[in-house]
């Protein structure tokens, strides 16, 4: 009986690797950025309403006084809710144009969320000290920074057409910059007015979302011209 040479046994290990292209595609997807943003906005709006607290077990006369004391807090809540709602709609409009994100856009979005998340704190100070100039100016500064970050987001997106679903016409982009810049100008005016009258400054802050919505409606409906605000709601 002749010896047969041993047949070498080859061990084959199956290694599953994720294609590099698939990883890049996942990283460029805007879905997680949008989900995070929606979650942060939901939390910020919830925190706002938690600042409104009515003392319990008060007689009727004292309850009326408590409601009177809560008036500045409620005013700050209404202003902040409208402003944050304005920012959310603006963010929705920006990312409706985005088909892909990069690292720079992700970090710009995080900085936008950072400034937005500070609004409840500024609103709390504003509601607690409505007649204090520094409280009103602090609130104006916070919403100005948030508006600047919103403008930076829009500017970055329109200057990187490779991230967009489709490149916008020049006149549409100019209208977008104007609409994003209107709140910034009004907030800076409100900060200056606070040195003279905190009530007038608060009224101007309250009017900013109304003026912005009016400007968007005008841009959308003007003579049938396609505008940045065409799909605004």
C-alpha positions in Angstrom: 0.0 0.0 0.0 1.6 3.2 -1.2 1.5 6.3 0.9 -0.7 9.0 -0.5 0.4 12.6 0.0 -1.7 14.5 2.4 -4.0 17.0 0.7 -3.6 20.4 2.3 -6.7 21.7 3.8 -7.3 25.4 3.0 -9.3 27.3 5.5 -11.4 30.0 3.9 -12.6 32.8 6.1 -15.4 34.8 4.8 -14.9 38.5 5.7 -17.9 40.8 5.1 -16.8 44.4 4.6 -18.9 47.4 4.0 -18.2 49.0 0.6 -16.5 52.4 1.0 -19.0 53.9 -1.4 -21.9 52.8 0.8 -20.3 54.4 3.9 -19.8 57.6 2.0 -23.4 57.6 0.8 -24.6 57.1 4.4 -22.4 59.9 5.7 -23.7 62.3 3.0 -27.4 61.6 3.7 -29.2 64.5 5.3 -31.7 62.3 7.1 -29.9 62.1 10.5 -29.2 65.8 10.4 -32.9 66.6 9.9 -34.0 64.1 12.5 -31.6 65.6 15.1 -32.8 69.1 14.3 -36.4 68.2 14.6 -35.7 66.5 18.0 -33.9 69.5 19.3 -36.6 71.9 18.2 -39.2 69.7 19.9 -37.3 69.7 23.2 -36.6 73.5 23.0 -40.4 74.2 22.5 -41.2 71.9 25.4 -38.7 73.6 27.7 -40.3 77.0 26.9 -43.7 76.0 28.2 -42.3 74.5 31.4 -41.2 78.0 32.4 -44.9 79.0 32.9 -45.8 77.9 36.4 -48.8 79.0 38.4 -48.6 78.8 42.2 -51.2 76.3 43.6 -53.7 76.7 46.4 -54.2 80.5 46.1 -57.3 82.4 46.9 -59.1 84.1 44.0 -57.6 87.5 44.7 -54.1 86.2 45.0 -54.6 84.1 41.8 -55.5 87.2 39.9 -52.2 88.7 41.1 -50.3 85.6 40.1 -51.7 85.8 36.6 -50.7 89.4 36.4 -47.1 88.5 37.5 -47.1 85.7 34.9 -47.9 88.1 32.1 -44.2 88.9 31.2 -43.3 85.2 31.3 -46.3 84.4 29.0 -45.3 87.3 26.6 -41.7 85.9 26.5 -43.1 82.4 25.8 -45.3 83.6 22.9 -42.5 85.6 21.3 -40.1 82.7 21.7 -42.5 80.1 20.4 -43.1 82.2 17.2 -39.4 82.9 16.7 -38.4 79.3 17.2 -41.2 78.2 14.9 -39.9 80.7 12.3 -36.4 79.1 12.6 -37.8 75.6 12.2 -39.7 76.5 9.1 -36.6 78.2 7.7 -34.6 75.1 8.4 -37.2 73.0 6.7 -37.1 75.2 3.6 -33.3 75.1 3.5 -33.0 71.3 3.8 -35.8 70.7 1.3 -33.1 71.8 -1.2 -30.4 69.6 0.2 -29.7 66.2 -1.2 -26.4 65.6 0.5 -24.4 67.0 3.5 -20.7 67.3 4.2 -18.8 67.8 7.5 -18.9 71.6 7.3 -22.6 71.7 6.8 -23.2 69.3 9.7 -21.1 71.5 12.0 -22.9 74.7 10.8 -26.2 73.0 11.6 -25.0 72.1 15.1 -23.9 75.7 15.7 -27.4 76.8 14.6 -28.9 74.4 17.1 -26.6 75.7 19.8 -27.9 79.2 19.4 -31.5 78.0 19.2 -31.2 75.9 22.3 -30.1 79.0 24.3 -33.4 80.8 23.6 -35.4 79.2 26.5 -32.7 80.6 28.9 -32.9 84.0 27.4 -36.7 83.9 27.4 -36.6 82.9 31.1 -34.4 85.9 32.0 -36.6 88.2 29.8 -39.8 87.0 31.5 -38.4 87.3 35.0 -37.0 90.8 34.4 -39.1 92.4 31.6 -38.1 96.0 32.6 -34.4 95.3 32.8 -32.5 96.6 29.7 -29.8 94.0 29.9 -32.5 91.2 30.0 -34.1 92.5 26.8 -30.8 93.0 25.1 -29.6 89.5 26.1 -32.7 88.1 24.4 -32.1 90.2 21.3 -28.5 89.1 21.1 -29.4 85.4 21.4 -32.0 85.5 18.6 -29.7 87.6 16.5 -27.0 85.0 16.8 -29.5 82.3 15.8 -30.6 84.3 12.8 -26.9 84.8 11.8 -26.4 81.0 11.9 -29.6 80.5 9.9 -28.2 82.9 7.3 -24.8 81.1 7.3 -26.6 77.8 6.7 -28.5 79.2 3.7 -25.4 80.8 2.3 -23.3 77.7 2.6 -26.0 75.5 0.9 -26.5 77.9 -2.1 -22.8 78.3 -2.6 -22.3 74.5 -2.8 -24.6 73.4 -5.6 -23.2 69.9 -5.4 -25.1 69.5 -2.1 -28.4 70.7 -3.6 -31.2 69.0 -5.4 -31.0 71.6 -8.1 -29.2 74.9 -8.3 -31.3 78.0 -7.7 -31.6 80.9 -10.1 -29.7 84.1 -9.1 -32.8 86.2 -8.3 -34.2 83.4 -6.1 -31.0 83.3 -4.1 -31.0 87.1 -3.6 -34.5 86.9 -2.3 -33.5 84.2 0.1 -30.6 86.3 1.5 -33.0 89.3 1.9 -35.6 87.2 3.7 -32.9 85.7 6.0 -31.4 89.2 6.7 -34.7 91.0 7.6 -34.9 89.4 11.2 -31.3 90.3 11.9 -31.8 94.0 11.1 -35.0 94.1 13.2 -33.3 92.3 16.2 -30.4 94.8 16.1 -32.9 97.7 16.1 -34.7 96.1 19.0 -31.4 95.8 21.0 -30.8 99.5 20.4 -34.4 100.6 21.3 -34.1 98.7 24.6 -31.8 101.5 25.8 -34.7 103.9 25.5 -37.8 101.7 26.1 -37.9 98.0 27.0 -41.6 97.9 26.2 -41.0 99.2 22.7 -38.1 96.7 22.2 -40.3 93.8 23.4 -43.0 94.9 21.0 -40.6 95.0 18.1 -39.3 91.5 19.0 -42.9 90.3 19.0 -43.5 91.8 15.6 -40.4 90.1 13.9 -42.1 86.8 13.1 -45.2 88.7 11.8 -43.1 91.0 9.6 -41.1 88.0 8.4 -44.2 86.0 7.5 -45.6 89.1 5.7 -42.3 89.5 3.8 -42.4 85.9 2.7 -46.0 86.1 1.6 -45.3 89.2 -0.4 -42.2 87.6 -2.1 -44.3 84.4 -2.8 -47.3 86.2 -4.3 -45.7 89.1 -6.1 -46.6 89.1 -9.7 -46.3 85.3 -10.1 -42.5 85.5 -9.8 -40.9 82.3 -8.6 -39.2 83.1 -5.3 -37.3 81.5 -2.5 -40.5 81.5 -0.5 -42.6 79.7 -3.1 -43.0 76.6 -0.9 -43.1 78.4 2.4 -45.9 77.5 4.8 
